[in-house]
């Protein structure tokens, strides 16, 4: 199988690298949260890609079907999406509180203020 046949895994790798780069290289806390969400989306795509079964049927017992798709990865991703939304909401709430307390959301300015105190 050619490497182009596995394009979804290349997309996963690209999204992971973009998300990781955004988390590491940016000093703005909101941009770090966006990078975290991009990385989470890459993980979701990875699990869905791994859970795909070629020519697999819906996991309902029917006559003449012997190959079924496993629903567990999809259920885990639904749970991970809910956790991701909650994590993002908590992160944004913390960014708002930091902005109110310090007047900035830039990481280097926050460290400088913390070192002065």
N, C-alpha and C positions, 0 to 999 in steps of 0.2 A: 504494500500500500504506500502510495506517495505521501510526502509530508503535506501536500496541499489537501489531501483527503481528510486530514485532521485539523482543518482550519479553526474549528471551535477551540481547540487547545491553544493555538497560536493567539487567538483573541483573548483567552484567559491569561496567558503569559503577558501579553501587551497591557491589559487592564491592570494586572497586579503590579507591573513595573511603573505604570503611570500613577497608580494610587500610592505606592511606596515612595516614589519620587516626590509627589505632592506633600506627603506627610513629613518627609525628612528635609526637603529644601525650603519650604515656606515657613515664615515666621508668624504669619497671621493664623490665629487659632481657628477661625472659621474655615480657612483654606485647608487646614490640617483635618478638620472634620469632613470636608468634601473628599479629600484624599482617602480617608478611612472608609467612606461610603463607596468610593470607586473600588477599593480593595475588597470590601465585602461583596460587592456585586460580582467581582471576578471569582470569588470563592463559590458564590451561588451558581454561576455558570459552570464551574468545574464539577460540582456535585451533580447538577442536572445532566451534564455530558456523560459522566461516569454511569449514571443511572439509566441512560438510554439503552434499550435493547432493540437491535435491528429486527424487524418483522415480529416483534413481541406484541401480544394482544393485551387488552385491558385485563387486569387480574380478577376477572369474574369467571367462574367455572362454566364453560360451555362445551358442547360436543365438538370434537374434531380439532380442538386447540391444545397444543402441547407446550408452546413457548409463551411465557407470560412476562410482562414487565414488572419489575419490583417497585412498589409504590413508596417504600421507605425513604429513599433519597428525596423524593418530592415532599413528603411530610416533614422531613427534617429541614428542608429549605423554607417551608412555610413558617415553621417555628423560628428559624434563624432570621427571617424577614421581620417578624414581630419583635424579636430581641434587638435587631438592628435599628428599627424605628425608635424603640424605647431608648437605646443607647444614644442615638442622634439627638433625640429630644432632651435628654439629660445633659449631653455635651453642650447643646445650644443654650440651655438654661444656665449652665455654669459660665459660658462665655458672656452672657448678658450680665450676670452678677460680677464677673471680673471687670467688665467694661464700666459698670456703675461704681465699683470700688476703686479702680485704678485709672479709669479714663482712657484706656487703650486695650487693644487685643493683640498687640505685637509682642512676640515672645522675648525679643532682646530688650525691649523697653521695660517689660515686666521684671526681667532678671536684674536689670540695672536699678530699678526702683527697690527691688528686694535687697540688693547688696547695699544700697544707701541706708536702708532702715536698720 
